[in-house]
Structure formats: structure tokens, C-alpha cells
């Protein structure tokens, strides 16, 4: 999978990998965004056209997996079914409306996989419900699909111009 999604910035550009030991501050800043922000923009593509959709999401502790839910009768679901390569954009701009120097943003790239019924789906459904308990009915509805994104890399931006890349450890198979 790594061969199909090479980083735009090149493999050596401000790269940190794995457990974050080469740049623990970068991993921590990404973790704060991924755990504290409730919503993200999911970027999909179809017919040569990019699309952005707002999603409620939750990340796992390793930051190599993200889960979200979507109704099956939507363009978002159709696009995810046609092309699994996605990006997820998360930022904290709402917390700093008058100070762009304090805004952090991250783009997580990866591959989306629909989770069907089973133990793995229930585990990820629980992760999403834990972060968004008010959405339990929607998340568990028969007309809702659950997707996991296996994250390949994060591109973290601060002060609208400083870009750093972090590659999380690979997700466990399944």
C-alpha cells in the first residue's frame, strides 16, 4: 500500500516515523488534534472531481486508524465505494479566531475500508460512540455504514506555512 500513496513532499521531508520518538512533540500535537477535535473534512474523489464532506470521527490510540459513519444512501458512500484513497483534514481554527499563529492543522492520508458486521466493526463502532455518545442511534442504524481509514501519513501545518510529516506505525492486519 505504501507504493500507491507516496508523500507529496518526498520521503525525506521533515519525516518522523513509527512511535514518534524522532519527534515526540510532533506526534503529541497531532494526537491533541485527533483526540480533541470532534469533526473533520473527509476528502474523496470521483469522476475526476474532488469532494469534501464533514464527518464526526474518532482515532485509535496508535493514530494509525480513524473511524467515521455515513449513511449508505449518500454521494460520500458511493465515492468511498469507488475509490478508497482519502484524506482527512482536522484543525483547531475555531479555538483561535483572532490568532492564526496558534492554528494547527493536519491532513491524514490513507485508505478507507467499510467495516461489515463482526467483532472488528463492533470494536471500531465503540471507539466512535465513546467520542460521540450523542450519535449512538445514527452510528448503529441499519442504514449507516462504518468506515475505518488506515492512516499512511500525517502532514502537520502550523502558522499556515510550516509543514512536517509524521508516519504512524502500520495498522494491525484486519
PyMOL commands that set and color helices and strands:
alter all, ss='L'
color gray80, all
select helices_A, chain A and resi 2-4+24-36+75-82+93-95+100-102+119-131+133-140
alter helices_A, ss='H'
color red, helices_A
select strands_A, chain A and resi 15-18+39-46+49-59+65-71+85-91+104-115+144-158+162-168
alter strands_A, ss='S'
color yellow, strands_A
deselect
rebuild
show_as cartoon
